Amino acid sequence: QPCWREYLTTRIEQNMVVNCTCPISDCRAQPTTAFIYSIVSSEEIIAKYEKALLRRYVECCSNLTWCTNPQGCDQILLKDGLGYGAACSKCSWISCFNCNFPEAHYPASCSHMSRMTCAKCNHGFCWRCLKPWRPNHKDYYNCSAMVSKAAWQEKRFQDYNERCTFHHHAREFAVSLRNSISSIREMPKIRNLTFVLDACKVLEQARKVLAYSCVYSYYNQDTESMDIVEQQTESLELLTNAL
């Protein structure tokens, strides 16, 4: 029993217990949950084991996922039936279930969030696997684009990138402001500040949409609908700045 306890404890601490087998090389039997509970007595080790089981369960269920809040959240979310605007009930983070980007990114599409473009030759490729976005670009290293076009493309990317970064920073300010007001509201003799908190939430959401609108506009500049999109974005930006 001491040997089993040491073996299982080591596997749990190394996060390798879910698929572990009998330590005898010719035996492929796996220890059951009941057996592990009967051998391991440490509450801390058992807690790690239960977390490993939960992680494995979520990974095996295609309709379950963890909240993608980069600040950390242990909430499990159900993908089915959750569209844009459905937030985590624990931290209020809005996740995207269609791609690996950590948050919902409307109006930018999932393909926009995974696409990068060479500033010299305008070659599109996926930043995850580095494969070409379209199969018709045959030479990745010898680009024949004109310098003037490359300079224009680089300047255009910098402009959209700066706007996107600005709105992300402004969104962080809205979050910081909301947190500060929340702490003030807890003080005695302070009047109701709910309307200010609501305004901060609207401000945060508006900055988020404006940031991803920059991504959307960068990749859809030549479409016929972009004039309307740019007008709506400009109007939203003016109202957001006023708020």
Secondary structure, DSSP 8 states (H G I E B T S, - for coil): -HHHHHHHHHHHHTT--TT---SSTT------HHHHHHH---HHHHHHHHHHHHHHHHHH-TTEEE---TT----EEE-TT--TT---TTT-----SSSSSSS--TTS-HHHHTEEE-TTT--EEETTT--BSSTT---SS-----HHHHHHHHHHHHHHHHHHHHHHHHHHHHHHHHHHHHHHHTSTT----HHHHHHHHHHHHHHHHHHHHHHHHHH-TTSTTHHHHHHHHHHHHHHHHH-
